[in-house]
Amino acid sequence: MENLKEAQEKILKELTEEDVEVREEFLRLFRAEVIKFSEAMAEAFLNWRTLDMGAEKNDKHAYISALVYTSIHLHILSMKLFISGFSVAAGNLFRQVVETIALALLCSGKDLIFLDKFMKNEYSTQKSVQDLFRHVDRLGLKRNLIEELNNAVNFYHKYSHISLLTIASWTSFSKKSQYVGSSFDQGKIESYKNEINGRINLATVFSNFIDGVKANFEKWELPQSKEVDQKGGTNHAP
């Protein structure tokens, strides 16, 4: 059992240093998967670039573009956190990725109210996947893709609130110990595979979701705004 000084040093190390060894363990097993993920997200990023063209001329265009970019950014960060050993934080972000994709699709609907409500900060994004189901046909989307989003939200909902998964995240399955902060546990490899495959599966269809946003947005006939909210995010880079 640690004494006070040893416990304090362990916590301070977690707060001030990156655990490179944890990421190396993940990459030793999943480097090929991480490379596949990066390739798919690079395709999504380039697809977003074409959506972002001209976004500085209209605030609604800028908001839609910013939402799509945010989903890309969060998905990359979620994978980074996961292979760095922070499974709960990564899972929480993954849920935000799905909700942001759903919101971007909803906001791309020409005759829907979601973009206006979001811009006024009057829309709860927690309802975005549920609302997307209600308008899937109107948006011309494939229902099976939306079902995948719903499945992801339902699973990663467990990371947004205290659950058995939360307890398991800091409990070692391979030896009698508890983790502080980041971890790689030999007893959780199958679970790691499922988590990484889920992120890859979403990454491989990410560009399809962007195509859906673009297809709906192309139906808009927007006047150029005199001023564009600078938070619209048209000058991003990964």
N, C-alpha and C positions, 0 to 999 in steps of 0.2 A: 504493500500500500504506500502511495506517495505521501511524502510530508508536504507541508505548506509550500515550501520553496520549490520543490519538484513539480507540484501541480501548477504553481504560478508560472514556471518556466515553460511548461507544456502549452499552457493557454497563450502565453505571450508569443511563443513560436508560431502557433496557429494564426495569431492575429497579424504578425509582422513578416512572415516568411511564406513563400510558395512551396508546397510539397511536390517537388519535381518527381520524386520517386513514385508517387501515386499515379501521375499522368503517364509515366513511362510504363507502368504495369498495364494500364488500359491500352496504350498504344502497342505494346508487345502482342496483345491478343486481338486488337481491333483496328490496327493501322489501315488495312485494306478497306474496312467499312468507313473509317473516317475520311479516307481519300475519296471514296464514292460519294459520301455526303457533301464534301467540298465541291466536287464537280457539279452535282445537281444544284447546289445553292449558287454556284457561279452562273449557271444557266438562268436561274431565277433572277439574279441580280441584273444580268444583261437585258432580260425581258422587261424588268422594271424600268430600266433606262429609257426604253422606247415609250413606256407609259408616261414617264416624267417629262418628256419633251414638251415644252410649252406650258408647263405647270405654273411658271412664274407669272403668266398672263391672267390667271383666274384663280380666285381663292378656293372655289370648290374643287377644281382640278388639283390644286396644291394639297388639299386635305386628303383626297383620295390617294394621291401619290404617296403622301407621307404615311398613310396607314399601311400601304403595301410594303413600303420600305421598312417600317417598324416591324412588321411580321417577319421579314427576312432577317433583320438585325437580331430580333429576339430568338429566332430559331438557331442561328449560329451561336449566340451566347448560351442558349440552353445546352447545346451539344458540348460547348467548351466547359461549362460548369460540370456536366455529367462526367466527362473523361478526366476532370480534375478532382473528382471524388465528392462532389456536392450534389447528391442525388435529389434531396428534397427541394433545394433551391432550383435545380434544373427542371424538376417536374412542375413546380409552380410556374416557371417561365413558359414551359411547354403549353400549359393551359392558356396562358396569355397569347401565345402564338396562334392557337386555334381560334380563339375569340377574335383576335385582330383580323385574321383572314376572313372570318364570317362577317365581321363588321365592314370590311372593305368591299366585299361582294354586295352587301345590303346597300351601302352608300353609293354603289355604282348604278343602282336602279334609277332610271330617269324619273319615274313618276312615284317613287317611294319617298317617305318622309324622314328616313333615317339619317341622311347626311345633314339636313338642316337641324335636326334634334341634337346630333352629335356636336356640331359646330357651336351650338348654344349650351353645350354641357348639360343636356337634358335627357340623355339616353344612357341606360345602364348596359354596359357591354356584356355583362353576365348573361343577358338574354339573347345575344347575337346569334348563337347557333340555333336556338329554338325558333327565333324569328326567321332565320334563313330557311328552315324547313317549311315554314308557312308560305314563303315566297319563291321557292325553288323553281317552280314552273314558270312563274312570271319573269324570272331572271334568266331563263333558258339554261339551267344548270342540270347536270346529271345527278340524280338522286343518290346514287351509290357513293359518289364522292362526298356528298354532304353527310351521309351516314357515317363515313369514316371520321369526319370531323366530330360528329356527335359521340362516337365511341371513344375518341381521344379525350374529349372533355369529361366524359363520365369516369374514365380511368384516372385522369390526372386531377380530378376533383379531390381525390384522396390525399393529394399532396398539399392542397390548399387549406386543409383543416387537420387537426391532430387525429391520427388514426394508428392502426397497428403498423402501417408502413413507416410512419414517422419514427416509431420506437425501433423498428427493425433497422432503420438507416444508421443508427449509431451503435447497434449491437452486432458484435462479431458472430458470424455463423460458423467460423472455422476454429475459433479458440475462445476461451473464457476471458473476454475483455470488452471494453467499451471504447468507442472512438470519440475524439474531440475534433470536430471539423471534418476535413477531407479524409477519405478512406478508400482503400481497395481491399475487398474481402474475397478470398478464394472460395468461400462458401456461397457466394452470390453470383457466380459467373453466368449461370443460366438466366438469372434475372437481368444481369447486365446485357446479355445478348438480346433479350426481348426489348429492353429500353432502347438500345441503339438501333435495332431493326425498325422500331416504331418511328424513330426520328428520320431514318433513311427513307422509309416508305413515304412519309410526308414530304421529304425533300424531293423525291423523284416526281411528285405530282405538283410541286409548288408552282412551277411555271404554268401548269394547266389552270390553276386558280387565278394566276395573273392574267392569263388569256381570257378567262371569264370576266374579270373586271374590265379589261380593255374592250371586249366585245360589247358590254353594256354601256360603257362610257362613250363609245363611238356614236351612240344614238343621241347623245346630248348635243345641243346647240347652245353653247355658253357664250355670253358676251364677255369681252375682256374687262376685268375689274380695274379700276383706277389704282387701287392699292391691294396688295396681296399680303396676307398675314405672313410675316417672316418665319413663323413657326411651321409653315406649310412644308418645309423641308425639301427644297428642290436642289440643294447643293450638297447631297450626302455622298459619302464614299464608305465602303465597308472597312 
